[in-house]
Amino acid sequence: MMDGHEVTVVDNFFTGRKRNVEHWIGHENFELINHDVVEPLYIEVDQIYHLASPASPPSYMYNPIKTLKTNTIGTLNMLGLAKRVGARLLLASTSEVYGDPEVHPQTEDYWGHVNPIGPRACYDEGKRVAETMCYAYMKQEGVEVRVARIFNTFGPRMHMNDGRVVSNFILQARQGEPLTVYGSGSQTRAFQYVSDLVNGLVALMNSNVSSPVNLGNPEEHTILEFAQLIKNLVGSGSEIQFLSEAQDDPQKRKPDIKKAKLMLGWEPVVPLEEGLNKAIHYFRKELEYQANNQYIPKPKPARVKKGRTRHS
Ligand SMILES: O=c1ccn([C@@H]2O[C@H](COP(=O)(O)OP(=O)(O)O[C@H]3OC[C@@H](O)[C@H](O)[C@H]3O)[C@@H](O)[C@H]2O)c(=O)[nH]1
């Protein structure tokens, strides 16, 4: 919008929130449509960022059929829209297409190691078939596609109850509750800050790279190290609590970003601690907001008719 583009946001608010975009409402380049991409959409656009789908494991596992519909029928609808209006479509794919990887770090030419009938399959396989659909539309119908494989991302405007590790640990640390580590905590992840991802998505959309590109920050940590880091940054005395391992949890994950560097001139620039401090600040404000804005119904005053005294 700041570059002069007209932006239409389409959301069914399953995991999104109006509050995340309310500061744009009224801007002449902004429009918000309450719509589920599982239903067809008829609008005129030049570029489609197809970001729809719950992304947090608890959210996408909550209703696996809906997750599958969003990633399959939703993607078909968006590709159909792209074909009809001649738009370019960018698919938000995921590092989860690599499953529990046997190649480390993960390069784009790795085919992945996914359990097709496990609890994560609705998302992993949903995104894999979404990629397949993009390339079928490209080959058969000439639709221009871009595929971003997004690695773990965090930042302000994440939902506090999102259920992913960053929001869980920050909330737990702030509230003095134990930080819940699933399994031994030796599994690794590499976290990128949201503004780096947004820059990568825009660079990819406007590039001529139609094959998949990893977008992530390659700085890798174990989840246990990550718990300690957040505890220290929050200044919290919370304990660390080990819970049972999540089924099919990828044990190692780190993007190889050579392709993005070479072909998009992109790499993440926000250091992990700086990004985490921004997220911690946001969650502190969110907790204050919640405390001040909870709707507590006021008791109705008794209606007393004038001129008459009530006796019990
Ligand atoms: O409270 C928690 C939450 C999570 N974890 C662990 O922390 C690691 C990261 O878990 P998250 O839920 O944040 O995210 P995951 O890496 O499992 O999945 C994510 O992958 C990349 C994206 O496509 C998605 O955002 C999401 O599916 C996992 O090993 C998980 O078991 C904890 O130890 N404690």
The ligand as an ORCA input file, in Angstrom:
! r2SCAN-3c Opt
* xyz 0 1
  O       5.137    -25.385     23.923
  C       5.844    -25.908     23.035
  C       5.563    -25.798     21.641
  C       6.403    -26.422     20.739
  N       7.516    -27.118     21.184
  C       8.459    -27.704     20.209
  O       9.097    -26.640     19.510
  C       9.352    -27.013     18.166
  C       8.703    -26.003     17.238
  O       7.301    -26.183     17.315
  P       6.250    -25.170     16.659
  O       4.907    -25.651     17.058
  O       6.591    -23.767     16.985
  O       6.464    -25.310     15.077
  P       6.864    -26.559     14.149
  O       8.273    -26.336     13.750
  O       6.533    -27.857     14.762
  O       5.860    -26.365     12.943
  C       5.898    -25.178     12.173
  O       6.727    -25.428     11.090
  C       6.886    -24.409     10.137
  C       5.596    -23.759      9.688
  O       5.180    -24.206      8.442
  C       4.509    -23.789     10.668
  O       4.512    -22.551     11.306
  C       4.507    -24.866     11.710
  O       3.879    -25.971     11.184
  C       8.824    -28.446     18.030
  O       9.867    -29.341     18.199
  C       7.807    -28.587     19.168
  O       7.659    -29.904     19.633
  C       7.806    -27.209     22.530
  O       8.791    -27.829     22.928
  N       6.944    -26.614     23.399
*
